Amino acid sequence: MTKFWKCLLSLSLAAFLVSPLMAEDAKAKKNKPNARKEQPAVQLPKDITLTDEQKTKVAELEKEYAPKMKELREKLDKVMTEEQKKARLDVMKEAREKGKEGRKGKELQQAIKDAMKLTEEQQKSYDEADKKVTALRLEILEKVKPLLTDEQKAKLPQRPAAKKAKDKKKAA
């Protein structure tokens, strides 16, 4: 019986001594400026549930487009200083937290630009890289759409340009 208590006491003491070290390690990982989670190249709304076959095909697209998207995002990051990156993330985080009541579209883009306070040269480089990211996203979306059912396609967010194109098709 005494061996049991000694063992239990030893384990408790070890856990007590090790837990602050583990917490410190977790804090260090959390506070790393470049420790952000890499966004996938193929982004679909959470309410779209894919079949196994669709998941396989989307994974193939992810493998194809992830390096291209990562390269473009790195170009965007190189344009900004750390303070500008933080300001951009803060505005985006605020919009995400407010959800449907938050800023969207052009209003959100303008708020991000205002918060970053880019120089003219930075703005030019940022806009160029951002256009490339947007073009690649549209290219990816065009590859993903044929994989989706009509019900899943209906859940995709409608971009203003896509809405205009859809309205033109209906009118014709």
C-alpha positions in Angstrom: 0.0 0.0 0.0 2.8 2.4 0.8 4.4 1.8 -2.6 1.2 2.9 -4.3 1.2 6.2 -2.4 4.9 6.8 -3.0 4.3 6.2 -6.7 1.3 8.5 -6.8 3.2 11.2 -4.9 6.1 10.9 -7.3 3.9 11.2 -10.4 2.0 14.1 -8.9 5.3 15.9 -8.2 6.6 15.2 -11.7 3.4 16.6 -13.2 3.5 19.6 -11.0 7.1 20.4 -12.0 6.6 19.7 -15.8 3.3 21.5 -16.3 4.8 25.1 -16.2 7.4 24.1 -18.7 4.8 22.7 -21.1 2.7 25.8 -20.7 5.7 28.0 -21.4 6.4 26.0 -24.6 2.8 26.4 -25.7 3.0 30.2 -25.1 6.2 30.4 -27.1 4.6 28.6 -30.1 1.5 30.8 -29.9 3.5 34.0 -29.8 5.7 33.3 -32.8 4.9 35.9 -35.4 5.2 33.5 -38.4 3.5 30.6 -36.6 0.2 31.3 -38.4 -1.6 28.3 -39.8 -1.2 28.1 -43.5 -4.5 28.7 -45.3 -5.5 26.0 -47.8 -5.5 27.0 -51.5 -8.9 25.4 -52.0 -11.3 27.1 -49.6 -14.9 26.0 -49.3 -17.6 27.1 -46.9 -17.8 24.9 -43.8 -21.4 24.0 -44.5 -20.4 22.2 -47.7 -19.9 18.5 -46.9 -17.9 16.7 -49.5 -18.2 13.0 -50.4 -15.0 10.9 -50.2 -14.6 11.1 -54.0 -15.0 14.9 -53.9 -12.5 15.1 -51.1 -9.9 13.1 -53.1 -10.4 15.4 -56.1 -10.2 18.5 -54.0 -7.0 17.2 -52.3 -5.5 16.8 -55.8 -6.4 20.4 -56.6 -4.9 21.4 -53.3 -1.6 19.7 -54.1 -1.6 21.4 -57.5 -2.4 24.9 -56.3 -1.0 25.1 -52.8 2.6 26.0 -53.9 1.3 28.7 -56.3 -0.9 30.2 -53.6 1.8 30.1 -51.0 4.2 31.9 -53.3 1.7 34.6 -54.0 0.9 35.0 -50.3 4.6 35.3 -49.6 4.9 38.1 -52.1 2.0 39.9 -50.4 3.7 39.5 -47.0 7.0 40.9 -48.3 5.3 44.1 -49.3 4.2 44.9 -45.7 6.0 45.6 -42.5 5.2 43.6 -39.3 3.0 46.5 -38.0 1.1 46.7 -41.3 0.5 42.9 -41.2 -0.8 43.2 -37.7 -3.1 46.0 -38.6 -4.4 44.0 -41.5 -5.0 40.9 -39.4 -6.7 43.0 -36.7 -9.2 44.4 -39.2 -9.9 41.0 -40.7 -10.3 39.4 -37.3 -12.7 42.1 -36.2 -14.8 41.6 -39.4 -14.8 37.8 -38.8 -15.9 38.2 -35.2 -18.8 40.5 -36.2 -19.9 38.0 -38.8 -22.8 39.1 -41.0 -23.0 42.5 -39.3 -19.3 43.1 -40.0 -17.7 44.8 -43.0 -17.6 42.9 -46.3 -16.5 43.3 -49.8 -15.2 46.6 -50.9 -15.9 48.2 -47.5 -13.7 45.6 -45.8 -11.0 46.0 -48.5 -11.0 49.7 -47.9 -10.8 49.3 -44.1 -7.8 47.0 -44.5 -6.0 49.4 -46.8 -6.7 52.3 -44.4 -5.4 50.3 -41.4 -2.2 49.2 -43.2 -1.2 52.8 -44.2 0.8 51.6 -47.2 3.1 53.9 -49.1 2.3 54.5 -52.8 5.0 52.0 -53.8 3.8 49.4 -51.3 0.2 50.0 -52.4 1.1 49.4 -56.0 3.0 46.1 -55.2 0.2 45.0 -52.8 -2.5 45.6 -55.4 -0.6 43.7 -58.1 0.0 40.7 -55.8 -3.6 40.8 -54.5 -4.9 40.7 -58.1 -2.9 37.6 -58.8 -4.2 35.9 -55.6 -7.7 36.8 -56.6 -7.2 35.5 -60.1 -5.8 32.2 -58.8 -8.7 31.8 -56.3 -11.1 32.3 -59.3 -9.2 29.7 -61.3 -9.3 27.2 -58.4 -13.1 27.9 -58.0 -13.7 27.2 -61.6 -11.9 23.8 -61.2 -13.8 23.0 -58.0 -17.3 23.9 -59.3 -17.7 20.9 -61.7 -16.9 18.6 -58.8 -19.8 19.9 -56.7 -23.5 19.1 -56.8 -26.1 21.8 -57.6 -27.0 21.9 -53.9 -23.3 22.4 -52.9 -22.9 25.1 -55.6 -25.8 27.0 -54.1 -23.9 27.2 -50.8 -20.9 28.9 -52.4 -20.6 32.6 -51.6 -21.8 34.8 -54.5 -19.2 37.4 -55.5 -20.5 40.6 -57.0 -18.9 39.9 -60.3 -20.3 36.4 -60.3 -23.8 37.7 -59.6 -23.6 40.1 -62.5 -22.5 37.3 -64.8 -25.3 35.1 -63.6 -27.9 37.9 -64.1 -26.6 38.4 -67.7 -27.0 34.7 -68.4 -30.6 34.7 -67.1 -31.5 37.8 -69.1 -30.1 36.3 -72.4 
